[in-house]
Amino acid sequence: MRQPSSAAPALATPGPRDYAWFRDALAPVVSQVQLAELKSVKDEHPWTTVVNRGWTTDDAVLKLLSAKFRMRIADLSRAEPGAVRAVRESLARRYRILPLAITDTTIEIATSHPHDLDCERGLAFTLGRAVRTALAPPHEIAARTDELYAPATAAGNRADGSIIRLVDRIIAKGIELRASDVHLEPEERGMVVRFRVDGVITQDSVLPRAVSAPLVARVKIMARLDIADRLRPQDGRARVAIGGVRVDLRVSTLPVAHGEKVVIRVLDARDTVRGMEALGLDDDAVAHIEALLEAREGMIIVTGPTGSGKTTTLYSIVRRVHQRGVNVVTVEDPVEYRLNGVVQVQVNEKTGLTFPAALRSILRQDPDVILVGEIRDRETAQIAVQAALTGHLVLSTLHTIDAASAVARLTDLGVDASKTATALKGIVAQRLLRRLCRECRAVAVGAAHAALRMTGDPARVFHAVGCAACSGTGYRGRIAITEVLIVGAEVERRIASNESAARILLAARDGGMRSLWEAAVRQVQSGNTSADELLRVLERPGIAELRHGTARVARTPRPPRANAFELVDARPAVVSLRAPVLVADASPESRTSARALLEGAGVTVFEAASASETLDMLDRVAPKLVVVDTALPGLDNAAIIRRVRSHATRAFVIVVGERADDDQEAAAIESGASDFIVKPFRPRAFIARLHAIIGDHGN
């Protein structure tokens, strides 16, 4: 939703409404005496007056006004949730309107006052959209507004102000919207209700501050927590029934500046305890995971950040393994979902039932498969690896960004590298992408913000639109993308040799592992998600390699495959470089601009913000080209140029200055720089200079 500029004037409060237009329009169906009476009505819409006094009907007024002003009659039952969320309740009540539908450019509302210019201007300014109107009776708009903005209305209206009903409404609405979490956040303006739907948090409503304490108390009572203790975090569970279906809730409270924040995790087993085929994985990912599940002993790790769907995948794996007729025991904190036929152990630190203690006991229970909810400490990691080495199949999770980093994490926890290499069978790194709504998705036309494009059929790339089915978001549900690292002979050798995550990653890639980025691209090409969603969730190629410390340095790029997905820019291509480019600049904005330009030309880019970082990167990535700013702190350009020349005589240096300066330019060229340019440089000119400097030496 576009935001108004700071220079725009503040919204004025609407003044008394002039209903002369309504009285004039009504003349054909009421008497002159009745019209005279209407002029004395001050506190309500004359529409309400003529209907309440029986002078005419809503239908008659609607038909009359619709014909006179050529306006559509609104269907209030079709108000879209996305439109309701876009318009604050205070605005809806101020202007006495009901939001009906919203797009990127328009907001459609129901109104009984089609000549209210204050309303039209106010909404257009606030939402950054053109306002389209349809007619509806004022009392029907008011009633429907109460329904759609129920939580705030219930909280503010004592006649309907039961806190119990308010909490029930909030939770029921969250479940109806398929929210994974309900956030109740106290702020200075009141208690803010937010829902996380498909991984994205959106604000639903703001409740009056007066209801904050009793609302939190009600949730605590449901979860059997101490309502008197407001100074310590607490965790609990509750169970509710929605439409005859039981749903478990996990409740967490946290003391914050304006009270207590509550997060309610919605645990619907129907959405989580599913088979592998229901995760939305493509065929290759399913085949690789099923290959891992052929193992009868060893360790399989599922990794990813919080909220990446690790638990869902792990439980799906357990369901598949359990079909073999084996003894499966889990140790979890907390046990989120109950699995039939599986022994599940809940960690309880207060009683001494920790992960290590539970694992030791489980090993004496003749298990075939052990699920460790998460490996958090050294002792748990060592016991889990030892169990994997003694004939058990161990399944667990780690919080790492990708598959190769999981090995480094086990090493950091103190597990011997040789044991890790022998025990580990595979690692599944995972993310979740929002699935495009099939009802409203549309073919993406032209280049997107960062210029994502396919070299194959562009008609296969879709973008989000928004409709009633997806609550105006353009997405409904999520799909999992994975990279599956299978520990083959070379990967095992590198793990045992305690080599870096980057070296392990290269071996896995050579063995056929597909990255998270490539898996996501396939989902974009299949029309399941959008390029915008891909960029929201994943870093572009090159950034992850920088984190690992080495990229695919000096590796010959493979020829593009049919339907390959690549980052491009609408600018001429640079001479192909087999080695990367280093951009050394203290300004994040300048580095970002240079990266976008060079990556758009197909070049791998690394960044440095200081002289020390520059020298370190020179040693680690051996760049073919260095673009260095004159204001780089810590070292003068001449020293950097000498360092570059000492590494590779065929490397090139471009010095960038903030302004035209003859002395700086002369000093740079005399020190051995290939060129000197001034910010802000023009893209086409910059590309042309690269051609001139690198020439036939680019390869």
Secondary structure by P-SEA (a helix, b strand, c coil): ccccccccccccccccccaaaaaaaacccccaaaaaaaaacccccaaaaaaaaccccaaaaaaaaaaacbbbbbccccccaaaaaaccaaaaaacccccccccccbbbbbbccccaaaaaaaaaaaacbbbbbbbbbaaaaaaaaaaaaaaaaaaaccccccaaaaaaaaaaaaaaacccbbbbccccccbbbbbbcccbbbbcccccccaaaaaaaaaaaaaccccccccbbbbbbbbbbcccbbbbbbbbbbbccccbbbbbbbbcccccccccccccccaaaaaaaaaaacccbbbbbbbbccccaaaaaaaaaaaaaaccbbbbbbbccccccccccbbbbbbbccccccaaaaaaaaaaccccbbbccccccaaaaaaaaaaaaaccccccccccccccaaaaaaaaacccaaaaaaaccbbbbbbbbbbcccccccccccccccccccccccccbbbbbbcccccccccccbbbbbbbbbbcaaaaaaaaacccaaaaaaaaaaaccccaaaaaaaaaaaccccaaaaaacccccaaaaaaaccccccccccccccbbbbbbccccccccccbbbbbbcccaaaaaaaaaaaaaabbbbbbbccaaaaaaaaacccccccccccccccccaaaaaaaaaaacccbbbbbbbccccaaaaaaaaaacccccccccccaaaaaaaaaaaaccccc
